[in-house]
Amino acid sequence: MNNKILNVYKYRMAFFAVSIILILCGVAAMFINGVNVDIQFKGGAIIKYTYEGDLDNQQKSDIEKLVSDAIGRLSTVQLSESAVSKQLVLNLAGNEGLTPDEEAKILDTIVTAYPENNFEVSETNIVEPSIGKRFLKNGVIALILASVLIVLYVWWRFKQISGLSAGVMAVVALVHDCIIVFATFIIFRIPINDIFIAVLLTIIGYSINNTIVIYDRIRENAGIASKMTVDALVDLSITQSMTRSISTTFTTVASIAIIYVFASINGIQSIINFSLPMAVGMISGFYSSNFIACNLWVMWQKKKHPSK
């Protein structure tokens, strides 16, 4: 056993306060920036253009503004490059499709601003609002189903340490992580789309794994040191698993950071939009597993079994 035990439960209110402050920052950002729902969820049009030469991030932002001003609809631009050609992908959110006149006006606006890049339309796709709503609904159902299965698994797997309370608090920690990830999307004005669902599902898997490792330590220590108070038991278990948690989180976040830097240098917006909230979610998963779920579980046990 480690001679120096972390006093995690003693400072639980400080840990809760940090989470509340971060969540409130996300709420404030939502009122300031709004929620940018992409066309995958609310419908719209996707137009792909081939072009020549180079475009930087500032020019990308300028094209977004030019198109929005030209047709009065919110637009986002992504740049990609393959061995064959360079592509500009224009996303136009809205409840309606795109008329031929609007499509021609967009192309004319871009060509007028950047005639040397030889823009040409390569593909046009329309996303119906009903399809977007169904996709969003299925994504939410997937998240809820995952949470229910997690509670059932933890309830069965950790019956020795009151599995139901452990499962519920694990899901509370997952909800915390999902809110932090959502706040990241809002603060950095990343569109809410299929990437958002992918990040949430990945973070749920990572975070619950970290929580289960600590629960497993609690169960083992409960059998060895049966006379310990429940808060001392959790402090001991978190201390013993802290090195592993930090190492796992650091290596994962470092890998994601490398991907983020690579995507930023090459202007791959889709990877940037995925890797940034993913890194934040990984850190949040580490935090919630060690300082939220376990502390809430102790509080539940103390209230249910004061003698512990």
VEXVOVEX-820093 format. One record per residue (C-alpha): residue number from 0; residue in three letters; z, x, y. Coordinates in steps of 0.05 Angstrom, whole numbers, plus 32768, in hexadecimal, padded with zeros to 4 digits. Layout:
BEGIN
{rec NUM "Ala" {Z X Y}};
...
end
This chain:
BEGIN
{rec 0 "Met" {8000 8000 8000}};
{rec 1 "Asn" {7FF3 8015 8047}};
{rec 2 "Asn" {8033 802B 806B}};
{rec 3 "Lys" {8019 8011 80AD}};
{rec 4 "Ile" {800B 7FC6 80A8}};
{rec 5 "Leu" {7FE3 7FA4 80DE}};
{rec 6 "Asn" {8009 7F6C 8101}};
{rec 7 "Val" {7FCE 7F3B 8100}};
{rec 8 "Tyr" {7FF7 7EFB 80FC}};
{rec 9 "Lys" {8026 7F10 8133}};
{rec 10 "Tyr" {7FED 7F13 8165}};
{rec 11 "Arg" {7FC8 7ED6 814B}};
{rec 12 "Met" {7FCA 7EB2 818E}};
{rec 13 "Ala" {7FA8 7EED 81B0}};
{rec 14 "Phe" {7F71 7EEB 817C}};
{rec 15 "Phe" {7F69 7EA0 8185}};
{rec 16 "Ala" {7F66 7EAA 81D0}};
{rec 17 "Val" {7F2D 7EDC 81CB}};
{rec 18 "Ser" {7F05 7EAB 81A1}};
{rec 19 "Ile" {7F12 7E72 81D1}};
{rec 20 "Ile" {7EFD 7E9C 820D}};
{rec 21 "Leu" {7EBC 7EAF 81EA}};
{rec 22 "Ile" {7EAD 7E67 81D8}};
{rec 23 "Leu" {7EBB 7E50 8220}};
{rec 24 "Cys" {7E8B 7E86 8239}};
{rec 25 "Gly" {7E56 7E67 820B}};
{rec 26 "Val" {7E65 7E21 8227}};
{rec 27 "Ala" {7E5F 7E3B 826E}};
{rec 28 "Ala" {7E1D 7E5D 825D}};
{rec 29 "Met" {7E04 7E1B 8240}};
{rec 30 "Phe" {7E0F 7DF8 8282}};
{rec 31 "Ile" {7DF1 7E32 82A9}};
{rec 32 "Asn" {7DB5 7E45 827E}};
{rec 33 "Gly" {7DAC 7E04 8257}};
{rec 34 "Val" {7D97 7E01 820E}};
{rec 35 "Asn" {7D51 7E1B 8201}};
{rec 36 "Val" {7D3A 7DF4 81C4}};
{rec 37 "Asp" {7CF8 7E11 81A9}};
{rec 38 "Ile" {7CBD 7DE9 8192}};
{rec 39 "Gln" {7CD0 7DEE 8148}};
{rec 40 "Phe" {7D07 7DBB 8157}};
{rec 41 "Lys" {7CEB 7D90 818F}};
{rec 42 "Gly" {7CA0 7D95 8187}};
{rec 43 "Gly" {7C69 7DB5 81B0}};
{rec 44 "Ala" {7C2E 7DE4 81A9}};
{rec 45 "Ile" {7C23 7E2B 8192}};
{rec 46 "Ile" {7BE6 7E51 81AB}};
{rec 47 "Lys" {7BD4 7E96 8193}};
{rec 48 "Tyr" {7BA7 7EC4 81BC}};
{rec 49 "Thr" {7B89 7F07 81AB}};
{rec 50 "Tyr" {7B86 7F3B 81E2}};
{rec 51 "Glu" {7B76 7F83 81F1}};
{rec 52 "Gly" {7B9C 7FB9 8215}};
{rec 53 "Asp" {7BE8 7FB8 8220}};
{rec 54 "Leu" {7C1A 7F85 823A}};
{rec 55 "Asp" {7C63 7F95 824B}};
{rec 56 "Asn" {7C9F 7F67 824D}};
{rec 57 "Gln" {7C98 7F5A 8297}};
{rec 58 "Gln" {7C50 7F43 828E}};
{rec 59 "Lys" {7C67 7F18 8255}};
{rec 60 "Ser" {7C99 7EF6 8283}};
{rec 61 "Asp" {7C64 7EEE 82B9}};
{rec 62 "Ile" {7C36 7ECB 8287}};
{rec 63 "Glu" {7C6E 7E9B 8274}};
{rec 64 "Lys" {7C78 7E88 82BD}};
{rec 65 "Leu" {7C2D 7E82 82CB}};
{rec 66 "Val" {7C22 7E53 8290}};
{rec 67 "Ser" {7C60 7E29 82A1}};
{rec 68 "Asp" {7C49 7E21 82E9}};
{rec 69 "Ala" {7C01 7E11 82D3}};
{rec 70 "Ile" {7C11 7DD7 82A4}};
{rec 71 "Gly" {7C59 7DC5 82B5}};
{rec 72 "Arg" {7C76 7DD4 8271}};
{rec 73 "Leu" {7CA9 7E07 8259}};
{rec 74 "Ser" {7C86 7E42 8237}};
{rec 75 "Thr" {7C9D 7E7F 8211}};
{rec 76 "Val" {7C72 7EBB 81FE}};
{rec 77 "Gln" {7C76 7EEB 81C3}};
{rec 78 "Leu" {7C4D 7F2A 81BB}};
{rec 79 "Ser" {7C39 7F46 8177}};
{rec 80 "Glu" {7C0B 7F7C 815D}};
{rec 81 "Ser" {7BE9 7F88 811B}};
{rec 82 "Ala" {7BB8 7FBB 8101}};
{rec 83 "Val" {7B7F 7F8C 8112}};
{rec 84 "Ser" {7B91 7F6F 8156}};
{rec 85 "Lys" {7BC6 7F61 818B}};
{rec 86 "Gln" {7BDF 7F19 8192}};
{rec 87 "Leu" {7C02 7EF1 81C8}};
{rec 88 "Val" {7C25 7EB4 81AC}};
{rec 89 "Leu" {7C31 7E7D 81E0}};
{rec 90 "Asn" {7C65 7E47 81CF}};
{rec 91 "Leu" {7C63 7E07 81F8}};
{rec 92 "Ala" {7C9E 7DD8 81EC}};
{rec 93 "Gly" {7C95 7D8D 81F7}};
{rec 94 "Asn" {7C90 7D49 81D8}};
{rec 95 "Glu" {7C44 7D47 81DC}};
{rec 96 "Gly" {7C0B 7D72 81C4}};
{rec 97 "Leu" {7BD9 7D98 81EF}};
{rec 98 "Thr" {7B99 7D7C 820C}};
{rec 99 "Pro" {7B59 7DA5 820D}};
{rec 100 "Asp" {7B5C 7DA8 8259}};
{rec 101 "Glu" {7BA3 7DC4 8257}};
{rec 102 "Glu" {7B8F 7DF7 8223}};
{rec 103 "Ala" {7B54 7E0D 824D}};
{rec 104 "Lys" {7B80 7E10 828B}};
{rec 105 "Ile" {7BB2 7E3D 8268}};
{rec 106 "Leu" {7B7C 7E6D 8251}};
{rec 107 "Asp" {7B5D 7E6E 8296}};
{rec 108 "Thr" {7BA1 7E7C 82B6}};
{rec 109 "Ile" {7BAF 7EB7 8288}};
{rec 110 "Val" {7B69 7ED4 828D}};
{rec 111 "Thr" {7B6A 7ECF 82D9}};
{rec 112 "Ala" {7BAD 7EF4 82DC}};
{rec 113 "Tyr" {7B99 7F29 82A8}};
{rec 114 "Pro" {7B4D 7F2D 82A3}};
{rec 115 "Glu" {7B4E 7F74 8287}};
{rec 116 "Asn" {7B72 7F5D 8247}};
{rec 117 "Asn" {7B39 7F30 822E}};
{rec 118 "Phe" {7B64 7EF6 8215}};
{rec 119 "Glu" {7B45 7EC8 81E1}};
{rec 120 "Val" {7B62 7E8C 81BC}};
{rec 121 "Ser" {7B6A 7E9B 8171}};
{rec 122 "Glu" {7B94 7E60 8159}};
{rec 123 "Thr" {7BB4 7E1F 8173}};
{rec 124 "Asn" {7BEB 7DF8 814F}};
{rec 125 "Ile" {7C0E 7DB8 8163}};
{rec 126 "Val" {7C56 7DA9 814C}};
{rec 127 "Glu" {7C67 7D5F 814C}};
{rec 128 "Pro" {7CAD 7D4D 8167}};
{rec 129 "Ser" {7CBD 7D26 8127}};
{rec 130 "Ile" {7CB1 7D65 80FD}};
{rec 131 "Gly" {7CDE 7D8E 812B}};
{rec 132 "Lys" {7D16 7D5A 8127}};
{rec 133 "Arg" {7D11 7D58 80DB}};
{rec 134 "Phe" {7D14 7DA4 80D8}};
{rec 135 "Leu" {7D52 7DA5 8104}};
{rec 136 "Lys" {7D72 7D6F 80DA}};
{rec 137 "Asn" {7D65 7D95 8099}};
{rec 138 "Gly" {7D82 7DD4 80B8}};
{rec 139 "Val" {7DC2 7DB0 80CC}};
{rec 140 "Ile" {7DC7 7D92 8086}};
{rec 141 "Ala" {7DC0 7DD7 8067}};
{rec 142 "Leu" {7DF9 7DF1 8092}};
{rec 143 "Ile" {7E26 7DB6 8081}};
{rec 144 "Leu" {7E16 7DBB 8037}};
{rec 145 "Ala" {7E25 7E06 8037}};
{rec 146 "Ser" {7E69 7DF9 8058}};
{rec 147 "Val" {7E7C 7DC4 8025}};
{rec 148 "Leu" {7E69 7DF1 7FEB}};
{rec 149 "Ile" {7E91 7E2A 8009}};
{rec 150 "Val" {7ED0 7DFE 800D}};
{rec 151 "Leu" {7EC7 7DE7 7FC5}};
{rec 152 "Tyr" {7EBC 7E2E 7FAC}};
{rec 153 "Val" {7EF7 7E4C 7FD1}};
{rec 154 "Trp" {7F23 7E11 7FBC}};
{rec 155 "Trp" {7F13 7E1E 7F73}};
{rec 156 "Arg" {7F12 7E6A 7F77}};
{rec 157 "Phe" {7F54 7E73 7F9C}};
{rec 158 "Lys" {7F80 7E3C 7F7F}};
{rec 159 "Gln" {7FBA 7E6D 7F7A}};
{rec 160 "Ile" {7FBE 7E73 7FC7}};
{rec 161 "Ser" {7FB2 7E2A 7FD9}};
{rec 162 "Gly" {7F66 7E2A 7FD3}};
{rec 163 "Leu" {7F58 7DEC 7FFC}};
{rec 164 "Ser" {7F79 7E08 803A}};
{rec 165 "Ala" {7F58 7E4B 802F}};
{rec 166 "Gly" {7F14 7E29 802A}};
{rec 167 "Val" {7F1E 7DFD 8067}};
{rec 168 "Met" {7F34 7E38 8091}};
{rec 169 "Ala" {7EF9 7E62 8079}};
{rec 170 "Val" {7ECA 7E2B 8091}};
{rec 171 "Val" {7EEF 7E28 80D4}};
{rec 172 "Ala" {7EE1 7E72 80DB}};
{rec 173 "Leu" {7E98 7E65 80CA}};
{rec 174 "Val" {7E94 7E2F 80FF}};
{rec 175 "His" {7EB1 7E62 8130}};
{rec 176 "Asp" {7E7A 7E93 811D}};
{rec 177 "Cys" {7E44 7E5F 8125}};
{rec 178 "Ile" {7E5D 7E4D 816A}};
{rec 179 "Ile" {7E5E 7E97 817E}};
{rec 180 "Val" {7E16 7E9F 8165}};
{rec 181 "Phe" {7E01 7E60 818A}};
{rec 182 "Ala" {7E22 7E7B 81CA}};
{rec 183 "Thr" {7DFA 7EBC 81C1}};
{rec 184 "Phe" {7DB9 7E95 81BF}};
{rec 185 "Ile" {7DCD 7E70 81FE}};
{rec 186 "Ile" {7DE6 7EAC 8225}};
{rec 187 "Phe" {7DA9 7ED6 8216}};
{rec 188 "Arg" {7D7A 7E9A 821D}};
{rec 189 "Ile" {7D5E 7EA1 81D8}};
{rec 190 "Pro" {7D38 7E62 81C2}};
{rec 191 "Ile" {7D5B 7E37 818D}};
{rec 192 "Asn" {7D2A 7E35 8153}};
{rec 193 "Asp" {7D23 7E47 810A}};
{rec 194 "Ile" {7D40 7E8C 8119}};
{rec 195 "Phe" {7D80 7E6A 812E}};
{rec 196 "Ile" {7D88 7E48 80EB}};
{rec 197 "Ala" {7D77 7E88 80C6}};
{rec 198 "Val" {7DAC 7EAF 80ED}};
{rec 199 "Leu" {7DE1 7E7A 80E1}};
{rec 200 "Leu" {7DD5 7E77 8096}};
{rec 201 "Thr" {7DD7 7EC3 8091}};
{rec 202 "Ile" {7E17 7EC9 80B9}};
{rec 203 "Ile" {7E38 7E93 808F}};
{rec 204 "Gly" {7E2A 7EBB 8050}};
{rec 205 "Tyr" {7E42 7EFC 806E}};
{rec 206 "Ser" {7E81 7EDF 808E}};
{rec 207 "Ile" {7E98 7EB8 8051}};
{rec 208 "Asn" {7E8F 7EF6 8026}};
{rec 209 "Asn" {7EBD 7F1C 8055}};
{rec 210 "Thr" {7EF1 7EE4 8054}};
{rec 211 "Ile" {7EF0 7EDF 8008}};
{rec 212 "Val" {7EFE 7F2A 8002}};
{rec 213 "Ile" {7F3D 7F21 802B}};
{rec 214 "Tyr" {7F51 7EE2 8005}};
{rec 215 "Asp" {7F49 7F09 7FC4}};
{rec 216 "Arg" {7F79 7F3E 7FDF}};
{rec 217 "Ile" {7FAB 7F08 7FF2}};
{rec 218 "Arg" {7FA8 7EEB 7FAC}};
{rec 219 "Glu" {7FB2 7F30 7F8C}};
{rec 220 "Asn" {7FEC 7F42 7FBA}};
{rec 221 "Ala" {800C 7EFE 7FB0}};
{rec 222 "Gly" {8013 7F0D 7F66}};
{rec 223 "Ile" {802F 7F53 7F73}};
{rec 224 "Ala" {805D 7F46 7FAE}};
{rec 225 "Ser" {8074 7EFF 7FA2}};
{rec 226 "Lys" {80B0 7F05 7FD0}};
{rec 227 "Met" {8088 7F16 800E}};
{rec 228 "Thr" {8082 7EE3 8045}};
{rec 229 "Val" {803D 7EC4 804B}};
{rec 230 "Asp" {802F 7EE5 808F}};
{rec 231 "Ala" {8044 7F2A 8075}};
{rec 232 "Leu" {8018 7F1F 8038}};
{rec 233 "Val" {7FDC 7F10 8063}};
{rec 234 "Asp" {7FE9 7F4B 8092}};
{rec 235 "Leu" {7FED 7F79 8055}};
{rec 236 "Ser" {7FAD 7F5D 8037}};
{rec 237 "Ile" {7F85 7F62 8078}};
{rec 238 "Thr" {7F9E 7FAA 8081}};
{rec 239 "Gln" {7F87 7FBD 803B}};
{rec 240 "Ser" {7F42 7F9F 8045}};
{rec 241 "Met" {7F38 7FB4 808E}};
{rec 242 "Thr" {7F15 7FF6 807F}};
{rec 243 "Arg" {7EE3 7FD3 8052}};
{rec 244 "Ser" {7ED7 7F9C 8085}};
{rec 245 "Ile" {7ECC 7FCD 80BE}};
{rec 246 "Ser" {7E9E 7FFA 8095}};
{rec 247 "Thr" {7E74 7FBF 807C}};
{rec 248 "Thr" {7E6E 7FA1 80C2}};
{rec 249 "Phe" {7E5E 7FE3 80E3}};
{rec 250 "Thr" {7E27 7FF7 80B3}};
{rec 251 "Thr" {7E08 7FB2 80B6}};
{rec 252 "Val" {7E0A 7FAD 8102}};
{rec 253 "Ala" {7DF0 7FF4 8108}};
{rec 254 "Ser" {7DB4 7FE2 80DD}};
{rec 255 "Ile" {7DA7 7FA4 8106}};
{rec 256 "Ala" {7DAE 7FCD 8146}};
{rec 257 "Ile" {7D77 7FFC 812E}};
{rec 258 "Ile" {7D4A 7FC1 8120}};
{rec 259 "Tyr" {7D59 7FA4 8165}};
{rec 260 "Val" {7D48 7FE6 8188}};
{rec 261 "Phe" {7D07 7FEC 8160}};
{rec 262 "Ala" {7CF4 7FA4 8171}};
{rec 263 "Ser" {7D05 7FAE 81BB}};
{rec 264 "Ile" {7CDB 7FED 81C0}};
{rec 265 "Asn" {7CA0 7FCA 819F}};
{rec 266 "Gly" {7CAA 7F87 81C1}};
{rec 267 "Ile" {7CB2 7F5F 8181}};
{rec 268 "Gln" {7CD7 7F23 819F}};
{rec 269 "Ser" {7CE2 7EFD 815E}};
{rec 270 "Ile" {7D09 7F37 8140}};
{rec 271 "Ile" {7D30 7F41 8181}};
{rec 272 "Asn" {7D43 7EF7 8180}};
{rec 273 "Phe" {7D5B 7EFF 8139}};
{rec 274 "Ser" {7D7F 7F42 813A}};
{rec 275 "Leu" {7DA8 7F39 817A}};
{rec 276 "Pro" {7DCD 7EF9 8166}};
{rec 277 "Met" {7DD1 7F14 811E}};
{rec 278 "Ala" {7DF8 7F51 8136}};
{rec 279 "Val" {7E26 7F26 8160}};
{rec 280 "Gly" {7E30 7EF7 8125}};
{rec 281 "Met" {7E42 7F31 80F6}};
{rec 282 "Ile" {7E78 7F48 8126}};
{rec 283 "Ser" {7E91 7F01 812E}};
{rec 284 "Gly" {7E93 7EF9 80E2}};
{rec 285 "Phe" {7EBF 7F37 80DD}};
{rec 286 "Tyr" {7EEC 7F1D 8114}};
{rec 287 "Ser" {7EF3 7ED7 80F9}};
{rec 288 "Ser" {7F00 7EED 80B1}};
{rec 289 "Asn" {7F38 7F1C 80C4}};
{rec 290 "Phe" {7F57 7EFB 8101}};
{rec 291 "Ile" {7F46 7EB0 80FF}};
{rec 292 "Ala" {7F40 7E96 80B8}};
{rec 293 "Cys" {7F7C 7EBC 809C}};
{rec 294 "Asn" {7FAA 7EAC 80D7}};
{rec 295 "Leu" {7F98 7E63 80D3}};
{rec 296 "Trp" {7FA5 7E64 8088}};
{rec 297 "Val" {7FEB 7E82 8094}};
{rec 298 "Met" {7FFA 7E4D 80C8}};
{rec 299 "Trp" {7FE6 7E17 8097}};
{rec 300 "Gln" {8012 7E35 8060}};
{rec 301 "Lys" {804E 7E3C 808F}};
{rec 302 "Lys" {8047 7DF4 80A4}};
{rec 303 "Lys" {803E 7DDA 805D}};
{rec 304 "His" {8072 7E08 803D}};
{rec 305 "Pro" {80A4 7E1E 8071}};
{rec 306 "Ser" {80CC 7E45 803D}};
{rec 307 "Lys" {8092 7E76 8035}};
end
